[in-house]
Amino acid sequence: MTDLPPQLLTEATEPAHRYRLRAPNIPETAKVARDMVAGLLTATGHPALVETARLLVSEVVANVHLHTKVSLLTLEATVRSPQLHVPVRDDDPRGVPWPPEPRHPETEADAEHGRGLLLVQACSDAWGTVWHGGLRPTGKSVWFSLSDAPGLLTAR
């Protein structure tokens, strides 16, 4: 999978810690994925990233659950100091994972869905989508990156 942005490939000064979770596309997977990434960040000395990472992992995993019919998803978390990179892949080529257009505040206040990718966009240092499979995509990954070093990841 390894959808690493160029910053993680070219600015690395130490080995990467990379973990992969292949999990069922069920509601409980968001908690398992959050806990895995939080544990990785804690173990590698990045406690400042834990809460934001937990929120963003929840959002990208929940997106797969809410908007696809795939049976499995794959999350890969890579920590290469001072950065975290997390792509979540599903094998459903349909759907366009972009933040929705802004809605009217009075209708948005009661909405139960539709803010996840806006949170990813607002809280990550960088994020994006990678389509897999060439001209006839076989799936996609939505990824985000966070950094302990402000300004290190600037491309969105």
Backbone torsions as a table, in degrees:
resi	resn	phi	psi	omega
1	MET	NA	-73.1	170.9
2	THR	35.4	70.6	176.5
3	ASP	-94.6	64.1	-177.0
4	LEU	-82.5	135.5	175.2
5	PRO	-70.9	158.3	-177.4
6	PRO	-54.6	-33.4	-178.9
7	GLN	-59.3	-38.9	-180.0
8	LEU	-73.9	-26.4	-179.0
9	LEU	-81.9	-34.2	-172.3
10	THR	-102.4	-22.9	-175.7
11	GLU	-103.2	14.5	-176.6
12	ALA	-73.7	132.8	176.3
13	THR	-118.5	-5.2	178.6
14	GLU	-144.9	164.4	-178.1
15	PRO	-63.4	151.3	177.9
16	ALA	-84.8	146.4	169.8
17	HIS	-104.5	114.9	-174.2
18	ARG	-126.8	130.5	178.1
19	TYR	-130.5	144.4	-179.4
20	ARG	-124.7	137.2	176.5
21	LEU	-123.2	119.1	172.9
22	ARG	-106.5	118.7	-169.0
23	ALA	-139.9	159.1	176.8
24	PRO	-68.4	150.0	179.2
25	ASN	-84.9	73.5	-179.9
26	ILE	-129.5	160.9	-176.8
27	PRO	-55.6	-36.0	-176.9
28	GLU	-67.1	-18.9	-178.6
29	THR	-63.2	-31.9	178.8
30	ALA	-59.1	-43.2	179.1
31	LYS	-66.7	-44.4	179.3
32	VAL	-59.7	-44.7	-179.4
33	ALA	-65.6	-43.7	177.5
34	ARG	-57.6	-47.6	-178.0
35	ASP	-65.2	-37.7	178.5
36	MET	-62.6	-48.4	-178.4
37	VAL	-67.2	-40.2	177.3
38	ALA	-61.5	-42.2	178.0
39	GLY	-63.3	-42.0	178.4
40	LEU	-62.3	-45.7	180.0
41	LEU	-64.5	-41.3	178.3
42	THR	-64.2	-45.4	-178.1
43	ALA	-65.9	-28.0	-177.5
44	THR	-99.8	9.2	173.7
45	GLY	80.4	35.5	179.4
46	HIS	-125.2	52.9	-176.2
47	PRO	-62.7	-25.2	-179.4
48	ALA	-66.8	-21.1	-178.9
49	LEU	-91.6	-9.8	-169.5
50	VAL	-58.9	-53.3	-173.5
51	GLU	-65.9	-42.7	178.0
52	THR	-65.2	-42.0	179.0
53	ALA	-62.0	-41.8	178.8
54	ARG	-59.1	-44.9	179.5
55	LEU	-61.8	-47.6	-175.8
56	LEU	-70.2	-37.5	175.0
57	VAL	-60.7	-44.6	178.0
58	SER	-55.8	-43.4	-176.5
59	GLU	-68.0	-45.4	-176.9
60	VAL	-73.3	-33.1	175.9
61	VAL	-70.4	-42.8	178.1
62	ALA	-61.9	-34.9	177.3
63	ASN	-58.8	-43.0	178.4
64	VAL	-62.6	-45.9	-177.8
65	HIS	-63.2	-42.8	-175.5
66	LEU	-77.8	-28.7	-169.5
67	HIS	-117.9	6.2	177.0
68	THR	-134.0	168.2	176.5
69	LYS	-113.5	14.5	-179.0
70	VAL	-67.2	152.2	179.8
71	SER	-88.1	-24.0	-178.5
72	LEU	-132.9	153.7	171.3
73	LEU	-132.7	161.9	178.4
74	THR	-128.6	127.0	174.5
75	LEU	-113.0	133.5	174.6
76	GLU	-124.4	126.9	178.9
77	ALA	-115.7	125.7	179.2
78	THR	-122.1	125.5	173.4
79	VAL	-113.5	121.5	172.7
80	ARG	-135.2	106.2	-169.5
81	SER	-46.2	132.1	3.0
82	PRO	-100.0	28.5	-168.8
83	GLN	-117.6	149.1	171.4
84	LEU	-117.6	135.3	175.9
85	HIS	-130.6	128.2	-177.1
86	VAL	-133.2	108.1	167.0
87	PRO	-98.1	143.3	172.9
88	VAL	-119.8	119.9	-175.3
89	ARG	-106.7	141.2	169.4
90	ASP	-131.1	157.5	-177.8
91	ASP	-99.8	35.5	175.6
92	ASP	-113.2	109.9	-177.2
93	PRO	-75.3	-8.0	-178.2
94	ARG	-80.6	164.8	176.4
95	GLY	87.3	146.9	178.1
96	VAL	-116.7	104.9	-177.4
97	PRO	-80.2	78.6	175.1
98	TRP	-128.7	154.2	177.6
99	PRO	-59.9	143.5	179.0
100	PRO	-69.6	160.6	174.2
101	GLU	-65.2	147.1	177.8
102	PRO	-57.5	142.3	178.8
103	ARG	-110.8	174.3	177.8
104	HIS	-69.9	136.8	-177.3
105	PRO	-55.3	-36.0	-177.5
106	GLU	-69.6	-32.1	177.5
107	THR	-85.1	-29.6	-178.7
108	GLU	-71.6	-29.6	-176.8
109	ALA	-59.1	-32.3	-178.7
110	ASP	-97.4	-4.8	-176.9
111	ALA	-68.2	136.6	179.0
112	GLU	-91.2	-18.8	-177.7
113	HIS	-135.0	168.3	171.8
114	GLY	110.1	2.3	-178.9
115	ARG	-112.5	-4.9	-173.2
116	GLY	-57.9	-52.4	-179.0
117	LEU	-73.0	-23.6	171.9
118	LEU	-64.8	-39.3	175.8
119	LEU	-65.3	-42.9	178.4
120	VAL	-59.8	-45.7	179.6
121	GLN	-62.1	-44.0	-175.7
122	ALA	-74.2	-33.2	-171.3
123	CYS	-100.8	-14.6	-178.7
124	SER	-90.7	161.7	173.5
125	ASP	-81.7	-28.1	176.0
126	ALA	-158.4	154.1	177.3
127	TRP	-160.2	165.1	178.4
128	GLY	178.4	-170.0	-178.9
129	THR	-131.2	140.6	174.9
130	VAL	-122.7	127.1	175.6
131	TRP	-93.5	138.2	-178.2
132	HIS	-111.0	141.3	172.7
133	GLY	105.7	9.4	174.9
134	GLY	77.5	-141.9	-175.8
135	LEU	-64.3	-29.2	176.1
136	ARG	-113.7	85.7	-173.8
137	PRO	-55.1	142.3	176.7
138	THR	-106.5	-2.6	180.0
139	GLY	169.7	-175.7	-178.0
140	LYS	-151.0	160.0	172.1
141	SER	-126.1	137.4	167.9
142	VAL	-106.5	126.7	-176.3
143	TRP	-125.6	159.1	171.4
144	PHE	-143.7	157.5	176.3
145	SER	-131.1	143.9	175.2
146	LEU	-128.9	156.4	-179.6
147	SER	-141.5	144.2	171.2
148	ASP	-76.9	-17.0	-177.4
149	ALA	-106.9	97.3	-176.8
150	PRO	-53.2	139.0	177.2
151	GLY	86.4	-7.1	-179.1
152	LEU	-68.3	-43.5	176.9
153	LEU	-105.1	112.0	-177.7
154	THR	-117.8	-22.8	-178.3
155	ALA	-73.2	133.1	176.5
156	ARG	-116.9	NA	NA
